[in-house]
Amino acid sequence: MLCVAILGLSGCGNIKTAEVGIRTDANGKPSTFIITSAGDKMDDKTALRAASKSFPRQVKQPLKNHLYKIRVNIRHDPEPMFKSEGKKT
């Protein structure tokens, strides 16, 4: 099982997980689909995009007619309570 994480850098957040399937055809060309949803359409789209981008780095020579499963963790950080208006000069 391959794993991808999309995480914020700070704060406590809500982490959702989606499982993405990547199936290769007879020529080794990959196609992606959701196996287990993160519970939100936008999160699922993000998971598909992340899995598609990371797949070539993680699997250098994909097998033909093979199914790969990638677990993608998506973290949403809450909005800050106080927003800065930027630096005043």
C-alpha positions, 0 to 999 in steps of 0.5 A: 500500500502506498501512502500520500499525506496532504498536511498543513504546517501548523495548528490542530486540524481535522484529518480525513482519509480517502483510499484511491485506486490506480489501475494500469491497463495492458500498456501500463497507463494508469487511471484513478478512482476512489475506493473509499471516500473521504466524505466530501467531493472536494476532498476526493478530488484532492485525493485523486490529484495527489495520488495521480501526481505522486504515483510516478514518483512512488512506482517507477515501473508500474506493472501492466494490468495491476491495481495499486491502492493509495491511502491519502490523508487530508488535513483541514486546519481551522481558520485563525481566530485573528487575521492579520491585515498585513504589514503597515508601512 
